[in-house]
């Protein structure tokens, strides 16, 4: 087995243990988030090819459209490029984040998904974020 094949098999196995169709979160969002984390942590590097939509859909027992939505979001967010006939390839971290920021944002994303799975409402998460952001603005103005 080639090293690329082994890496792709490892990715498929990891994704199959990460995606939970019964979590209440859209599977396409879970898949997008998992792949973003893999890119942010360096598990997937620029130039790495993602599994084809059909391969990933079959392995995870998902509709191809679900995988397609996740891949489209990855491209919109600047993680990948999709080329007809060439597949989906990791290009880099989004230019808006440094590697340290990307890692921290990945950890925040993971925590937010865990909170949603635990039953915390999106409205409560949003209110908490606003509270934190508002509190930071207050402390900046006080200095």
C-alpha positions as a printed NumPy array, in Angstrom:
array([[  0.   ,   0.   ,   0.   ],
       [  1.343,   3.405,  -0.976],
       [  1.843,   6.007,   1.729],
       [ -0.859,   8.256,   0.183],
       [ -3.308,   5.341,   0.203],
       [ -2.49 ,   4.574,   3.842],
       [ -2.976,   8.226,   4.826],
       [ -6.302,   8.348,   3.025],
       [ -7.418,   5.121,   4.721],
       [ -6.433,   6.615,   8.081],
       [ -8.439,   9.757,   7.278],
       [-11.484,   7.677,   6.313],
       [-11.252,   5.689,   9.526],
       [-10.89 ,   8.838,  11.655],
       [-13.826,  10.52 ,   9.923],
       [-16.015,   7.448,  10.432],
       [-15.419,   7.713,  14.192],
       [-15.867,  11.514,  14.245],
       [-19.129,  11.92 ,  12.346],
       [-22.255,  11.181,  14.392],
       [-25.449,  11.152,  12.304],
       [-27.532,  11.1  ,  15.497],
       [-25.973,  14.189,  17.113],
       [-28.589,  16.648,  15.917],
       [-25.988,  18.68 ,  14.01 ],
       [-26.072,  18.576,  10.217],
       [-23.663,  15.884,   9.02 ],
       [-22.277,  18.193,   6.345],
       [-21.315,  20.694,   9.071],
       [-19.708,  17.948,  11.178],
       [-17.725,  16.768,   8.144],
       [-16.653,  20.299,   7.229],
       [-15.553,  20.986,  10.799],
       [-13.626,  17.726,  11.077],
       [-11.759,  18.369,   7.825],
       [-10.999,  21.966,   8.821],
       [ -9.529,  20.684,  12.11 ],
       [ -7.419,  18.142,  10.216],
       [ -6.066,  20.937,   7.998],
       [ -5.495,  23.334,  10.899],
       [ -3.616,  20.687,  12.885],
       [ -1.453,  19.72 ,   9.904],
       [ -2.888,  16.228,   9.525],
       [ -3.917,  17.283,   6.039],
       [ -1.298,  19.459,   4.376],
       [ -1.291,  21.697,   1.31 ],
       [ -1.242,  19.494,  -1.77 ],
       [ -3.023,  16.573,  -0.093],
       [ -6.001,  15.267,  -2.032],
       [ -9.241,  14.652,  -0.181],
       [-11.118,  11.448,  -0.934],
       [-13.501,  11.731,  -3.86 ],
       [-17.052,  12.68 ,  -2.984],
       [-18.284,   9.22 ,  -3.986],
       [-15.583,   7.423,  -1.999],
       [-16.197,   9.444,   1.153],
       [-19.983,   9.213,   0.813],
       [-19.811,   5.428,   0.389],
       [-17.375,   4.977,   3.287],
       [-19.415,   7.116,   5.688],
       [-22.759,   5.882,   4.278],
       [-23.833,   9.41 ,   3.384],
       [-25.551,  10.946,   0.401],
       [-22.996,  12.36 ,  -2.059],
       [-24.77 ,  15.73 ,  -1.789],
       [-23.908,  15.852,   1.941],
       [-20.199,  15.43 ,   1.196],
       [-20.471,  17.895,  -1.686],
       [-21.892,  20.554,   0.68 ],
       [-18.979,  20.069,   3.094],
       [-16.425,  20.245,   0.287],
       [-18.056,  23.414,  -1.119],
       [-17.857,  25.05 ,   2.328],
       [-14.179,  24.092,   2.626],
       [-13.518,  25.789,  -0.692],
       [-15.532,  28.897,   0.274],
       [-13.547,  29.137,   3.527],
       [-10.233,  28.964,   1.665],
       [ -9.05 ,  25.516,   2.751],
       [ -9.302,  23.66 ,  -0.553],
       [ -9.605,  24.052,  -4.261],
       [-11.886,  21.924,  -6.373],
       [-10.956,  21.21 ,  -9.964],
       [-13.076,  19.164, -12.314],
       [-11.29 ,  15.907, -12.989],
       [ -8.567,  16.644, -10.415],
       [-10.679,  16.421,  -7.276],
       [-10.438,  18.432,  -4.094],
       [ -7.   ,  19.427,  -2.844],
       [ -5.91 ,  21.162,   0.358],
       [ -4.375,  24.522,  -0.511],
       [ -3.513,  26.148,   2.816],
       [ -4.889,  27.654,   5.957],
       [ -7.149,  30.619,   5.29 ],
       [ -5.034,  33.724,   4.979],
       [ -7.037,  35.473,   7.681],
       [ -5.585,  33.303,  10.465],
       [ -2.058,  32.61 ,  11.63 ],
       [ -1.296,  28.947,  12.458],
       [ -1.681,  29.704,  16.193],
       [ -4.992,  31.458,  15.635],
       [ -6.192,  28.662,  13.369],
       [ -5.391,  26.085,  16.037],
       [ -7.222,  28.076,  18.696],
       [-10.202,  28.559,  16.371],
       [-10.205,  24.825,  15.698],
       [-10.302,  24.123,  19.423],
       [-13.136,  26.63 ,  19.828],
       [-15.044,  24.979,  16.984],
       [-14.616,  21.582,  18.659],
       [-15.843,  22.955,  21.978],
       [-18.84 ,  24.617,  20.33 ],
       [-19.811,  21.363,  18.63 ],
       [-19.511,  19.528,  21.949],
       [-21.716,  22.134,  23.641],
       [-24.326,  21.836,  20.883],
       [-24.27 ,  18.034,  21.222],
       [-24.749,  18.443,  24.981],
       [-27.926,  20.41 ,  24.36 ],
       [-26.788,  24.023,  24.731],
       [-28.89 ,  26.096,  22.349],
       [-27.33 ,  28.135,  19.54 ],
       [-29.017,  31.217,  21.059],
       [-27.25 ,  30.617,  24.394],
       [-23.902,  30.176,  22.612],
       [-24.463,  33.364,  20.66 ],
       [-25.417,  35.283,  23.813],
       [-22.297,  34.022,  25.578],
       [-20.104,  35.062,  22.648],
       [-21.671,  38.52 ,  22.624],
       [-21.085,  38.775,  26.374],
       [-17.409,  37.859,  25.969],
       [-16.925,  40.239,  23.054],
       [-18.747,  43.045,  24.862],
       [-16.701,  42.42 ,  28.013],
       [-13.46 ,  42.604,  26.016],
       [-14.527,  45.919,  24.483],
       [-15.265,  47.281,  27.945],
       [-11.851,  46.253,  29.275],
       [-10.107,  47.743,  26.192],
       [-11.937,  51.05 ,  26.686],
       [-10.938,  51.124,  30.364],
       [ -7.234,  50.98 ,  29.5  ]])
